[in-house]
Amino acid sequence: MNSEAAAGPARIPRIQLIGWALAAAALFLVLHLGLLVALLSGLLAHQLIHILAPRLAGRFSGRGQVVAVALLATAVVAITLPLVLAALAWLSRASENLPLLEIRLQGIIDIARTQLPGILTDHLPRDVEQMQASLSAWLRQHIAELQLAGKAAVSTVVHVIVGMVLGALLAFEEVRPADTLRPLARTLMLRSGLLAASFRQVVFAQVRISALNTAFTGAYLLIILPLFGIHLPMAKTLVVITFVAGLLPVVGNLISNTVIFVVSLSISLYVALSALAFLIVIHKLEYFLNARIVGSRIHARAWELLGAMLVLEAAFGVAGLVAAPIYYAYIKAELKLAALI
């Protein structure tokens, strides 16, 4: 590591250039092939092991660090698999709640008919039966797309599991002394270490962003709405969902916003629209909060990070937007290590 940094901008070792090229190709393929979920899962498992392993290392002698990493890798995978299986089981039982959902939908339709102007109510379904008929017709027309979506969901679960296993294995490999590795393996290990450190910086910043977003949302749900005599069902639960989902950059905000909007519909359409307007403002504010807070962690100006987010979003969509802070932090770490900036 020191030898690479000492080389300076005048002469960059060939093995480091090869490492950069392989790292750049890998990061491009992650987005191009839709493997971002696997990468994030692997980095999460890797960082969890590195945070917890030192606390267990003291309990062992000799090869204690290796044993600690192996135990933690097993624990991470053992905890993740039941959670995934539990989520799949919950989805399989979702049909049991359909009658209650139909009652809710009928109430929403009735409320919307009393509050919306006639030009809009003409386009609303008369009742749940008509909605079901329209939905069935839509499903028949888009069956191929739905099959692809189902395959994508299964593929995502597999990517999460495989990514966490790979991240755990990489953490285990890093226990090996660097002098036992060949030059290419050593430089690739350094590249992966820098990427993992960049991920950790962004994740810690994302916790702050999620906390701020949750504070705004909590103020709206628990203070502003009650002042107007509106008490949203499960308001405290929605605040918790906002924080947990907010740990996912950008996508998590969309998830929590959708849940809040749907719950608001059970009160009235106007409450749902006001919630949507408020959440859109918060969602747009998150872009600047993300750039400001993450930028302070990786020593980048807000405009730099916003530019990276804009470019990667244009190139790869939402996946590029999520990956942009991590990728940019990694690039800056590489340039600093090479004494180029």
Helices and strands as residue ranges (DSSP letters): H 2-7, H 14-32, H 36-57, H 64-92, G 94-97, H 98-115, H 118-121, H 128-141, H 143-173, G 178-180, H 183-219, I 220-224, H 225-227, H 235-246, H 251-265, H 269-298, H 302-316, H 318-337
